[in-house]
Amino acid sequence: MNPQILGEGNVLFNIVGMKSWNLKHKLDKHVGEKPNSHHKKCVKASSLEAIKYLVRGELAFRAHNEGENSIYKGHFLEFVEALGRNSEKIAAAITSGGGNCKMTSPIIQKELANACAVETIKKIVGEIGDGFFCVLVDESGDCSSKEQMVVVVRFVDVRGFVVERFIDIVHVKDTSAISLKGALECLLSGFGLCISKIRGQGYDGASNMRGQFGGLKTLIQKQNPQAYYVHCFAHQLQLALVSMARKHEDVDWLVDLFTPIIEVFKDLKSDSHSKDELKSLLLVMQTFSFVFMLHLMVEILPLTNNLSQSLQNRDQDIVHAMELVQICKKKLQEFRDDGLETLYEQVVASCGNVEIDVPDMESRYVKDKKSKRLAPFVTNFHYFKNDCFLHVIDVVLKELNDRFTPENTELINCVACLSPCYSFESFDVKSLVRLARLYPNDFEDLTDKELSSELETYIESVKINDHFSNLTGISELCRTLV
């Protein structure tokens, strides 16, 4: 053996190799049995420090070319080499060994990064403690077509701040609700978190996530009824409108035409070959059906615009948002009841301005390029009223009712009663007692009368306390209470 000696006569690394490598006790002697051996100190001073730096900065580890002649070998190797240039011991540690024996090998990098991840999650779980939390879950396929689930937790920390923490990405065998629940339960239990402590669920609108009978939210609520599911408001509205377009083929057809029309108009100046395509699109656009659906959408979208703008605000007034949901439904219903005649007049006027033929409403409706013999016998009036006008509005109303459910609406309206805005103007004892009863396990020791008395004492206390004046939201109230 030809040992390399570093510091106080300790043998750290072998230049030409190590005999009896298959004997475990020899390897232990080489590495150093004590945590403070020189070998382990060098490892900590190089690879681990680089890993910690990159993890904190959310920086990539690897590079496309990590060879000796590479101009830039990647963040990890370049950082470690920079450390080595300032320390002979570190330089010796990172250059010794070969292949995966190096403390800079990809395997070691992954192991150290995983160790950092575990310690980070332990810190997050420690912040949650024995408190309640919400789970936010999404699932999708990665670049290798493997299904995976992303898990985030939301909770109130010891300072009263509402925080969200990324926990893990978990590979699942499929995206069925049962598989996702099993993976979520396994992940949480592995970190000492229990489903019984979940007080909220946030997923997308897919059936496997929000399904009433077999969705992930339903499976968790069967085990923990207090884990209420609330979907992002803005996403709910967007899904309601998209669903309407997908469920009505004429609206879907109108949406499909939009992109090619724009592209053709963009190419008109430079491409003489687009004239035929333009003519075809213009023929489609110059029909009564196209103009009718266009005017219908022009009428519907403004009815949802105020709601859409409110739901996308970062500082969302949930009381106002829920009022807008009801107002939107009411306006849509009023348009459904009384808007057809006015809409028809607008369509006819538009067709007259651009010389588009208006069909006889009492004649038989036949879809373009369809056989009259196979077409159902309905009049044009019946088709445009029932299959277009009423059907589109009914789909929007149904989607709004399905996605803004009475349960979620009640839950959010009750929570809104805690708002400190305008000197606690929204405070309502009855609604807050109802909110408490939605969480029976948390308030089972208090009667309605006792809870009402405590709430009345609370509101009088915060109203006369200067610390609670001029608060603008429940999150600020939470921090002030802490």
N, C-alpha and C positions, 0 to 999 in steps of 0.2 A: 504494500500500500504506500502511496505517496500523499500523505495528508497535507492539507493547507491549514496553517496555523493562524488564527486570528484572536487577538486579545487575550491576555493572561494565560496563554498556553492551552487554550481550549481547542480541541479538534472539532471543526464545524462541518466542513465539506471535504469530499474526496475528489481529487482531480482526475485520477485514472479509474475510479470505480470503487466498488466495495465488495469484498469477498464474502461468501456465505450470506448472500442477499436474501436467501429464502428462510433464514432463521429470524423469527420475529424479535427475539431479545436483542439481536445485533442492530436491527433497525431502530428500536427504542433507544439504544445507547447512542446511535448516530444522531438522532433528532434531539435527544435531550429529554430526560424524564420530567424535569421540573418545568413548571409554567414559565419561569424566568430564565430558561436556558438561553444562551447567546443565539442559537439558531432561531428560536421562536421570537426573540426580540427583533431579529432582522426581518422575519416574516411580517410581524406586526408593523414595523416601520416602513415597509414597502407596499406589499400587495394590499393589506387591509386598509391602510391609509388611503391608497388610491381608490379602492372600492368605495369607501365611505364618502370620499369627495365626489365621485361620479354619481353615486346614488342621491346625495343631497342636491346636486345640480341637475338631476334628471338627464344625464348625458349618456350617449351610447358608448359601449365599451369597445366593440370590435371595429376593425377597418377592413376594406376590401383586400388590401395587401399588407401583411404583417411580416414580410420577409426582411432579412437583414439589410437589403439594399433599398427598401421602401423609403420614399421621402417622408411619409407620415404613416406610422404604424397603428394609429388609433389612439383614442384618449388614454386608455388604460396603460398600454406599454410606454407611451411617451411620458406619461406622468411618473411611472415607476423609474424609468431611466433618468428623468430629471432629479428624482430623489437620490438615485445612485451616484449622480455626478457630485453630490454634496456629502457623500458618506462612503468611505471605502468598505465598511462592513456591509452596507446595503448593496453596494455594487457587487460584492462577492456573493451575497446571498441570491441575487436575481440572475447571476450568470452561471451558477453551479447547477449540476445535474443536466439531464437531457429529456426532451419530450415532455411527458406529463409529470416528470419529477420536478420540473420547475414550478416555483410558486407563481409564475405568470401564465401558466397554461390555461386554456379555455375552461377545463374542468374545474380547476381551482378558482377561477374567476366566478363561475356559476355557484360553486359551493359558498364562497364568501358573500356573494350578492344575496343568495338565499338566506344566509345567516343574518344579514342586515335586515332583510324583509321580515324575518321572524321576530327580530327584536323590535322592529318598528310596529308590527301588529300587536305585540305584547304591550307596547306603550299606549296604543290606541285603546285596546281592551281595558287597560288600567284606567284610562280616562272615563270610560263608560262605567266601570265598577259594577255595582249591583243595580244601576239605574235602568231606565227604559230606553229603547232606541227604535229607530225605523230602519227598514231595509229597502234599498233601491237596487233593482236587478234588471239587467238587460242581457239578451242572448243573441249570438250571431255566429257565423262560420268564419274561421281565420283563413289565411292565404293558402293553407294546405287542405281546406275544406273540412277541417275538424270543428265540431260544434263546441262552443265555449260560453261560459256564463260569467259576467262581470258583476261583482257585488260591492256595494257601497253602503256604509252605515251613516245614519244621521242621528245626532243626539245633542243634548244640552250639556256643556262641560261645566266644571266647577265654578267658572266665572259667570255663568249664565248665558254664554254665547251658543247659538245654534251652529254646529259644525258638521261638515260632511267629510268622511274619511274613506278613501279607497282601501278595500280589504284584500281582494285577490281576484285573479282570473282562473276559473276552474273549467277544465275540460270535462264535457259530459258526453255520454254515448249517443244521446239524442236530445231534442228540445221539447219532449213531451213534459206536461206539468208534473207527472210523477217523478221523472228523472231529475228535473230541476229542483223539486222540493227535497229529494234525497240528497242531492249534492249540496244544497244550501244548508240543510240540517247538519250534515257531516262537517261542513266548513265551520259553522258557528260553534258546534259542540267541541270541535278541535281547539278552539280558542277560549273555551269556557263560557260561551254565550248561549242563552237558552231561548227557544222560540216563545216561551211563555212571557218573556220580557219585551217582545215586539209590540209596539203600539201604533205602527203605521207601515203600510206597504206602498211602494211606488214602482209601477211597471209601465210598459207601453200598452197599446190597445189591442195587441194580438190575442186571439182566442185562447191560446195555451197559457197566457198570463192572466187575463182578466175574466175568463170564462165563468159564467154563473154556476155551472154544475161541475166542471172538471178542471178549471183553471188553477194556476198556482196560488192565486190569492184566496180561492175557495178552499183549497186543501189546507192552507195554513190557518184560515179562519175556523175550520172544523176543529182544529187542535187548540186554537187560541182565538175565540170570538172577538177579542178586543183589538186584534191586529187589523184595523180598518184600512181599506184600500182607497187611495186617492190618486187619480191620474192627473198628470199635468193639464191644467185648464186649456192653455193655448193649443196643446197637441190634440186634446179632445175635440176642440172646434175644428181644427184642420182636418182631423180624421172624419168628422161628420160631413164636411163639405166634399172631401175626396170620395167618401163612400157614396154620397149622393150622385156624384159624377159617374162612378163605376156601376151603380145599380140602374142607371137610366142610359140606354144605349145612345140616344140622341145627344145627351150632354157629353157622354164619353167621346162620341164622334166629333163634337164641336171642339173638345179639348185636344184630341189627336190632331186636328187640323191646324191648330194654332202655330205649332213649331214649324211645320213645313211651309206654311204661308209666310212666316217671317223670314225663313231661309231663302225662299224664292225671291221675295222683295229685295233682300240684301244682295242677291246675285244678279239682279236685273241689269245693273249698270255695266257689269263686266262679262256677263255670260249670255251670249245670244241664243244658246241652246235651251235656255230655261223658258222660252216663250210658250212652248207646248204645255209644259207643266203649269205655267201661270194661267193659261186658258182653262185648263181643267179645274184648277182651284177656284177661278172666278165663276165658272159655271155652277160649282157647288155653293159658293157664297151667294150667288144671285138666285136663291130659291126662297120661297116663303118659309119653309121649315127652318132654314138656317137663321133667317132674320127673327123668327118667332123665338127660337131658343136663345139667341143672342140677347134679345130684349128681356126675356125671362130672367136670365142670369144677371143682367144689369140691374134688375129690380131686386133680386134676392140678396146679392152680395152686399149692397149698402145696409140692408137690414141687420146683417151680422157684423158690420164694420166696427161699430162702437164697442161691441163685445170683444171683437178680435183685438182691438187696440188696448183695451183694458187688461185683457188676459196676458198680454205680452209685457206689461209694465214690470220693471224689476221690483219696485216697491208697490206691491199689489194690495189694493183695498178689497179684501175678500167680501166684505158686506156689499160694496158697490158692484163687484163682479157678479155676485149671485143675483142681485137685483137686475143686472143687465141680461143675465140668462133668461129670467122670467119675462123681461120686456121684449127680448128678441123672439121668444116663443109667441108672445101675444101679437107682435107685429106680423109675424109670419102667418098666424091664424087669421088675422084681419085681412091680409093680402089674399089669402086663400078664399075667404068668404066673399070679398067684394072687389078683388083686383082684376079679374079676368076681362071684363068689358073694357076697362081703360087700357089694359095691356094690348088687347086686340086692336083697338083704335090706333095706338102708337105703331104697332107693326104694320097695319094697313097704310098709314101715312108714310112710313119709311119706305115701304115697297113702292108706293106711288112716286116718291122722290127719285128713285133710281130705276124706275120702270120694270119692276119685278111683278109678275103675274100673281094675283091673289086668287086662290082656288075658291070654288063655290062651296060654302060650308055645308050645304045640304047634300052634296054629291058624295059618292063612295070614295073613301080614302084608299089609295094604293101607294105603297112605298115605292120609291124609284127603283126601276129595274126588277120589280117583283111581278109575278104573274097575277093578273086580276082573278083568274080562276081559283088560285090557291089562297088568295088574300081573304081574311075574315071580312064579313060585310058590316062595316062601320062607316059612319059619315065622317067627313073632315072635321066637323065641329066636335063630334064625340072624341075623335083621336086627339085633337089639340087641347081639348078641355081636360079629358080624363087621363090619357096616356102621357101627356106632356105636362100641362100646367099643374093639375092636382097631384099627379104622381111625384113630380120633382119636389114640391113643397112638403108632401107627406113624408118623403124619405128624409128630408132635412129635419123635420120635426121629430120623427122617430129616432133618428141618430142623436139629436140633442137630448131627448128623454132617456135614451139608453145609456148615454155617456155621462150626463149630469143627473145621476140617479137621485131619488128622494132621500135615500139613506145618506149619501155624501153631502147633499144640499143641507140636510138637517144638521149633520155633524159640523160642517163648516160655519153655518149660521150661528150655531151655539158657541163655537170657539170665538167667533167674531165679537161676541158679547164681552169678551175680556179686553177688547181694544181700548187703550188709554186715550185715543184721539178725542180732542174737544172735551177735555175733562171727563173722560169715561162716559160719553154720551150714549154709547151702545150698551152699557151695562144693563143686564136684565137677570134678576134672580131666578125666575122660573126657567129660563132657557139654560142657565148654568146648572141648575139642579137636574134638568133633563140631560145635559152633557155628562154629569157625574154618573147618571144611571146607565149611560152607554158603556161605562167602564165599571160594572158591578163589583168585580173583584178588588178594585182599588178603593171603593167607598162603601163597602158592605157594613162597616161598623157605625156609619152615620145615618140617622133617619133624615127624611126630607126637611123636617122642621129644624133639626140641629144644623143641617147644612145651610139652610136659608139664613139662620141666625149668624153663622160664621161669615157668610158672604156679605151680609149687611154690615157686619163689623169691619170686614176688609175694605169695602168701598168707602166707608166713612173715614177710615184710617188713611187711605191713599189720597183721598181728595184734600185733606188738610195738611199733607206732607209735601213740602216744596220739592223734594227729590222726584216726585211723580208728576210734577207739572210740566207741560210742554213736551210730553213724550209723543212719538209719532207712529208707534207700532207695537205689536205684541212682543217682538224680539227685544226692543228697548225696555219694555216692562219687565221682561224676564231677567235682563242683566241688572236692572235697578233693584229688583227684589233680592237678588243674590247679594 
